[in-house]
Amino acid sequence: MTTVRKILVTGVAGFIGSHVARGLLRDGHEVVGIDDLSGGDIANVPPQVEFIQADLAARSAARSIPSGCRKILHLAGQSSGEISFDDPIADIEKNTLSTLNLIRYGIENRVERIVYASSMSVYGEVEDAPIDEGRRCSPLSCYGVGKLAAENYLRIYRSKLPFVALRMFNVYGPGQNMKNLRQGMVSIYLAQALANGSIEVKGSLDRFRDFIYIDDVVEIWRRAAASPSPLGRILNVGTGVRTTVEALLKHICALVPGAGYFVHGATPGDQSGIYAATANLKACLDIGGFTQLDEGLLKFAQWARGVVVDPAAGVIS
Ligand SMILES: NC(=O)c1ccc[n+]([C@@H]2O[C@H](COP(=O)([O-])OP(=O)(O)OC[C@H]3O[C@@H](n4cnc5c(N)ncnc54)[C@H](O)[C@@H]3O)[C@@H](O)[C@H]2O)c1
């Protein structure tokens, strides 16, 4: 892959952004990282990253970006559908206004491309079949509305700033925030299983999702940043495998002896079931296979044991 001078990674203190930054550093890129540390942790930021603490929703944030960033990988944002209902205006600021500010920065500085962290939440309620990118979007959460709006701003300005939008499905793996029990289905369940052996499930066990391991997601972001083929495209980032919530819970309980689960209430704005059609992703970015769920969960659980049950690292409550 071609080495460029500098790549800007937003949300670099978060789960996916920090992994993507490490992938780019391994490839020999220089990485500038921005994060306001509202959800992420400075400890996640690789030391080689030129780090700037700034809130991208503020117009002034762009002024703190050093010159020479040729590409933007935009992963900063509020990433929970549930939390988006607490303060929809804050959600719009974090997920949409921040994107508009970066678009303006990108145009003014003749940035070559922006790759955007969109979400399967843009689709809303769908039929029980692989969902492709041409599907009509009707988001159910404020989060999904904000992500879709950000995609549309990218589309409007595409002649001035080439874009790629990656509609990620459920990403999981080491580095997920194990203390936030309102963000990330796999981390929420695994954290509860490890902390007290009892998983509260907010919603039906028959719901289904598409779980994709973090290493596969990093590979997709590397290719989306480097290859000419995805420019102007919106791509699903999922495995195409339909997994019910109940099947996920059984996997987790098999990894955490003694753990069990119970259903209690529901999550606002939750989709009943969704999984990705992956033909466009595979063709556009030449992606072959994906990590199997049991393999990915095993690696995640091995890492999470240290974080959740090691008192030195802080037991979650
Ligand atoms: N994790 C998933 O399964 C998933 C799925 C689809 C889309 N996404 C999107 O991918 C991105 C990364 O998700 P994640 O799981 O790594 O979440 P995360 O919460 O771990 O990381 C997001 C980071 O963005 C930072 N941030 C938030 N608002 C900011 C602002 N205004 N200015 C600067 N920094 C800000 C946070 O401090 C955090 O470090 C998010 O945009 C999320 O919506 C995630």
The ligand as a Gaussian input file, in Angstrom:
#p B3LYP/6-31G(d) Opt

LIG

0 1
 N      -18.585000      -0.200000      17.590000
 C      -19.454000      -0.485000      16.637000
 O      -19.958000      -1.633000      16.557000
 C      -19.840000       0.554000      15.619000
 C      -20.778000       0.195000      14.620000
 C      -21.148000       1.142000      13.681000
 C      -20.578000       2.411000      13.710000
 N      -19.690000       2.733000      14.701000
 C      -19.120000       4.082000      14.691000
 O      -17.716000       3.966000      14.654000
 C      -17.119000       5.036000      15.393000
 C      -16.178000       4.466000      16.431000
 O      -16.931000       3.612000      17.298000
 P      -16.282000       2.987000      18.594000
 O      -17.006000       1.746000      18.892000
 O      -14.815000       2.969000      18.452000
 O      -16.720000       4.069000      19.679000
 P      -15.875000       4.705000      20.867000
 O      -16.847000       5.400000      21.742000
 O      -14.987000       3.690000      21.477000
 O      -14.956000       5.777000      20.123000
 C      -15.435000       7.026000      19.697000
 C      -14.408000       8.084000      20.089000
 O      -14.842000       9.347000      19.586000
 C      -14.540000      10.336000      20.579000
 N      -15.431000      11.474000      20.348000
 C      -16.778000      11.506000      20.497000
 N      -17.253000      12.718000      20.166000
 C      -16.176000      13.456000      19.783000
 C      -16.026000      14.816000      19.340000
 N      -17.084000      15.635000      19.209000
 N      -14.767000      15.247000      19.051000
 C      -13.706000      14.435000      19.188000
 N      -13.789000      13.154000      19.609000
 C      -15.015000      12.681000      19.902000
 C      -14.767000       9.622000      21.904000
 O      -14.074000      10.225000      22.988000
 C      -14.243000       8.224000      21.602000
 O      -12.867000       8.100000      21.937000
 C      -18.265000       5.855000      15.975000
 O      -18.513000       6.949000      15.126000
 C      -19.435000       4.886000      15.934000
 O      -20.667000       5.546000      15.838000
 C      -19.317000       1.835000      15.646000

